[in-house]
Amino acid sequence: MKSKNLAIIILVLGQFVFAQNGIAQGKQFKALMVTTTKGWHHESVHAGVLALQQLGAKNFFDVVLLENPNGFTDKYLEQFKVVIFLNTTGDILDSAQQKVMERFIKSGKGFVGIHSASDTEYEWDWYTKLVGRMFHIHPAIQTARVNIIDAAFPGLQGFAGGKLWTDEWYEFGPEKVTDLNYLLSIDESSYDPKADWGPNKKGMGMGKLHPISWYHNYDGGRAFYTAMGHMPVVFSDAAFLNHLYAGIYWAATGKK
C-alpha cells in the first residue's frame, strides 16, 4: 500500500512540474491586434476579433486587442512580435505613433494587414510601402475564382483548384515597392471588375494579374497582406483562417 501511495505522489509531482514548465515556456509569441477606424467601419471587425483570438488559442499564441490608442508606445510594443491591422481605415496613428511603428518593424518584427488595412494611412509613405499596394476602388460584392500564385507558401491549400470565393474585391494602385511576393490572385474573367464612383473615381480591373495577397521583407522586418475579410462569414471559413495563420506566423517569426 505504501509503494502504491508513493507512486501516486510521484505521478502527481511529475504532472505539477510538467504544468509549471509549460507555464514557464509561455506561448509561441504575442500579436497585437489593431481595429481602429477613422472612416468606414466594417461589420466583420467583431467576427475577425473573435476568429483571431480563437486562432491564437488553437495555435498557442496570444492575441491582444489594442483598447487604448494612446498606449501605442515603444514600451508597450516590446512584448509583441507582430502587429495586425484588422480592417483599419483612415489616419489612425499620430506622428509619434507612426515612429513607434517604424521602430517596431526596424527591430525585426512583423506586420499583418487584413482587407482595409490597405485603405489606411495613405499620406504615410513608409506605411504604404510596408503594405505594398494601396486600395483604389472596388465593385459590388461578387463571387470570383481565386488562383494560387505561390503554392510553396503555407496555408493556401484551401484555395487549390481555382476555388470560388465571395468577397469585396479590391482593385489596387501601383506597387509601392518592387519586391512583393504574390500569393493569391483573382480571375477577372470570373466576375465583373468594373466600378464607378463618380467622374473622378472609376475602376476597370487590373488585368491579367490581379493580386489579392502578398508578403515581403521590409525595412528590417516583415509584412503580409490579404485583401480578403470584408464579410463576417469569411472569418469562420477554414481556408481563410489557415491563410491568415500562415501569414501571421511568418510575419511574427520569419519562418514558413
SELUMVEX-919979 format. One record per residue (C-alpha): residue in three letters; residue number from 1; x, z, y. Coordinates in steps of 0.5 Angstrom, whole numbers. Each point is the difference from the previous one (the first is absolute). Layout:
residues N
Ala, NUM, X, Z, Y
...
//
This chain:
residues 256
Met, 1, 0, 0, 0
Lys, 2, 6, 2, 5
Ser, 3, 3, -7, -1
Lys, 4, -7, -4, 1
Asn, 5, 0, 4, 6
Leu, 6, 7, -1, 2
Ala, 7, -1, -8, -1
Ile, 8, -7, 0, 5
Ile, 9, 4, 4, 5
Ile, 10, 6, -5, 0
Leu, 11, -5, -6, 0
Val, 12, -4, 3, 6
Leu, 13, 7, 1, 4
Gly, 14, 2, -7, -2
Gln, 15, -6, -3, 3
Phe, 16, 1, 4, 6
Val, 17, 7, -2, 1
Phe, 18, -2, -8, -1
Ala, 19, -6, 1, 5
Gln, 20, 5, 3, 5
Asn, 21, 5, -5, -1
Gly, 22, -6, -5, 1
Ile, 23, -2, 3, 7
Ala, 24, 7, 0, 2
Gln, 25, 1, -7, -1
Gly, 26, -6, -2, 4
Lys, 27, -3, -7, 1
Gln, 28, 4, -6, 0
Phe, 29, -1, -1, 7
Lys, 30, -5, 1, 6
Ala, 31, -3, -5, 4
Leu, 32, -3, 1, 7
Met, 33, -7, -4, 1
Val, 34, -2, -2, 7
Thr, 35, -7, -3, 1
Thr, 36, 0, 1, 8
Thr, 37, -4, -6, 3
Lys, 38, -1, -2, 8
Gly, 39, -4, -6, -2
Trp, 40, -4, -2, -6
His, 41, -2, 6, -5
His, 42, 0, -3, -7
Glu, 43, -6, 3, -4
Ser, 44, 6, 0, -6
Val, 45, 4, 5, 3
His, 46, -3, 6, -3
Ala, 47, 0, -3, -7
Gly, 48, 7, -2, 1
Val, 49, 2, 7, 2
Leu, 50, -3, 3, -7
Ala, 51, 3, -6, -4
Leu, 52, 7, 1, 2
Gln, 53, -1, 8, -1
Gln, 54, -2, -2, -7
Leu, 55, 5, -5, -1
Gly, 56, 5, 6, 2
Ala, 57, -3, 4, -5
Lys, 58, 1, -5, -5
Asn, 59, 7, -2, 1
Phe, 60, 3, 7, 2
Phe, 61, 1, -1, 8
Asp, 62, -3, 4, 6
Val, 63, -4, -4, 5
Val, 64, -1, 4, 6
Leu, 65, -5, -2, 5
Leu, 66, 2, 0, 8
Glu, 67, -5, 4, 3
Asn, 68, 4, 2, 6
Pro, 69, 2, -6, 4
Asn, 70, 4, 4, 5
Gly, 71, 4, 2, -7
Phe, 72, 3, -6, -1
Thr, 73, 7, 2, 1
Asp, 74, 7, 0, -3
Lys, 75, 0, 7, -3
Tyr, 76, -7, -2, -3
Leu, 77, 2, -6, -3
Glu, 78, 6, 3, -3
Gln, 79, -4, 1, -6
Phe, 80, -2, -7, -2
Lys, 81, 3, -6, -3
Val, 82, -6, -5, 2
Val, 83, -5, 0, 6
Ile, 84, -6, -4, -2
Phe, 85, -4, -3, 6
Leu, 86, -7, -1, -4
Asn, 87, -5, -4, 5
Thr, 88, 3, 2, 6
Thr, 89, -2, -4, 6
Gly, 90, 3, -1, 8
Asp, 91, 5, 4, 3
Ile, 92, 0, 7, -4
Leu, 93, 7, 2, 2
Asp, 94, 3, 2, 7
Ser, 95, 7, -2, 1
Ala, 96, 3, 7, -2
Gln, 97, -3, -1, -7
Gln, 98, 2, -7, 0
Lys, 99, 7, 2, 0
Val, 100, -1, 5, -5
Met, 101, -3, -5, -5
Glu, 102, 6, -5, 1
Arg, 103, 5, 6, -1
Phe, 104, -4, 1, -7
Ile, 105, 1, -7, -2
Lys, 106, 7, 0, 2
Ser, 107, 1, 6, -4
Gly, 108, -1, -4, -6
Lys, 109, -7, 2, -1
Gly, 110, -7, -5, -1
Phe, 111, -6, -2, 3
Val, 112, -6, -3, -4
Gly, 113, -5, -4, 4
Ile, 114, -7, -1, -2
His, 115, -5, -5, 3
Ser, 116, -1, 1, 7
Ala, 117, 7, 3, 1
Ser, 118, 2, -7, 2
Asp, 119, -6, 1, 5
Thr, 120, 4, 6, 3
Glu, 121, 6, 1, 6
Tyr, 122, 0, -8, 2
Glu, 123, 4, 2, 6
Trp, 124, 6, 4, -4
Asp, 125, 4, -5, -2
Trp, 126, 4, 4, -5
Tyr, 127, -6, 1, -4
Thr, 128, -3, -7, 0
Lys, 129, 7, -1, -4
Leu, 130, -1, 6, -4
Val, 131, -7, -3, -2
Gly, 132, 3, -7, -1
Arg, 133, -6, -4, 3
Met, 134, -6, 2, 4
Phe, 135, -7, -1, 0
His, 136, -3, -6, 3
Ile, 137, -8, -1, -2
His, 138, -4, 0, -6
Pro, 139, -6, -4, -2
Ala, 140, -6, 3, -4
Ile, 141, 1, 5, -6
Gln, 142, 0, -5, -6
Thr, 143, 3, -1, -7
Ala, 144, 6, -3, -1
Arg, 145, 5, -2, -5
Val, 146, 7, 5, 0
Asn, 147, 6, -3, -2
Ile, 148, 6, 4, -2
Ile, 149, 7, -3, 3
Asp, 150, 5, 5, -3
Ala, 151, -2, 3, -7
Ala, 152, 6, 3, 0
Phe, 153, -2, 6, 5
Pro, 154, -4, 5, -4
Gly, 155, -7, 2, 1
Leu, 156, -3, -8, 0
Gln, 157, -2, 0, -7
Gly, 158, -8, 0, 2
Phe, 159, 1, -6, 4
Ala, 160, 2, -4, -5
Gly, 161, -3, -7, -2
Gly, 162, -3, -1, 7
Lys, 163, -4, 6, 1
Leu, 164, -7, -1, 4
Trp, 165, 0, 6, 6
Thr, 166, -5, 1, 5
Asp, 167, 3, 3, 7
Glu, 168, 1, -2, 7
Trp, 169, 6, -5, 0
Tyr, 170, 4, 1, 6
Glu, 171, 4, -6, 3
Phe, 172, 7, 2, 3
Gly, 173, 4, -2, 5
Pro, 174, 7, -3, -1
Glu, 175, 6, 4, -3
Lys, 176, 3, 6, 4
Val, 177, 6, 0, -5
Thr, 178, 3, -5, -5
Asp, 179, 1, 4, -6
Leu, 180, -7, 1, -2
Asn, 181, -1, 0, -8
Tyr, 182, -7, -2, -1
Leu, 183, -4, 3, -6
Leu, 184, -7, -3, 0
Ser, 185, -4, -6, 4
Ile, 186, -7, -3, 0
Asp, 187, -2, -7, -2
Glu, 188, -3, -2, 7
Ser, 189, -4, -6, -4
Ser, 190, -4, 6, -4
Tyr, 191, -3, 3, 7
Asp, 192, -2, -3, 7
Pro, 193, 6, 3, 4
Lys, 194, -3, -2, 7
Ala, 195, -1, 5, 5
Asp, 196, -3, -1, 7
Trp, 197, 0, 6, 5
Gly, 198, -1, -4, 6
Pro, 199, 4, -5, 4
Asn, 200, 7, 4, 0
Lys, 201, 0, 2, -7
Lys, 202, -1, -4, -6
Gly, 203, 2, -1, -7
Met, 204, 1, -6, -4
Gly, 205, 4, 4, -6
Met, 206, 8, 0, -2
Gly, 207, 0, -6, -4
Lys, 208, 4, 0, -7
Leu, 209, 3, 6, 1
His, 210, -5, 6, 2
Pro, 211, 4, 6, -2
Ile, 212, -4, 7, 0
Ser, 213, 5, 5, -3
Trp, 214, 8, 0, 1
Tyr, 215, 6, 5, 1
His, 216, 6, 0, 3
Asn, 217, 6, 5, 2
Tyr, 218, 0, 1, 7
Asp, 219, 5, 4, 5
Gly, 220, 3, 4, -6
Gly, 221, -7, 2, -3
Arg, 222, -5, -4, -4
Ala, 223, -7, -3, 2
Phe, 224, -6, -2, -5
Tyr, 225, -7, -3, 3
Thr, 226, -6, -2, -3
Ala, 227, -6, -3, 3
Met, 228, -5, 2, -5
Gly, 229, -4, 6, 1
His, 230, -6, -2, 5
Met, 231, -6, 3, -4
Pro, 232, 0, 7, -3
Val, 233, -2, -3, -7
Val, 234, 7, -3, -1
Phe, 235, 3, 7, 0
Ser, 236, -3, 1, -7
Asp, 237, 3, -6, -3
Ala, 238, 6, 1, -5
Ala, 239, 3, -7, 2
Phe, 240, 0, 2, 7
Leu, 241, 3, 7, -1
Asn, 242, 5, -2, -4
His, 243, 2, -5, 5
Leu, 244, 0, 6, 5
Tyr, 245, 4, 5, -4
Ala, 246, 6, -5, -2
Gly, 247, 1, -2, 8
Ile, 248, -1, 8, 2
Tyr, 249, 5, 2, -6
Trp, 250, 5, -6, 2
Ala, 251, 0, 2, 8
Ala, 252, 1, 7, -2
Thr, 253, 6, -1, -5
Gly, 254, 2, -7, 1
Lys, 255, -1, 0, -8
Lys, 256, -4, -6, -3
//
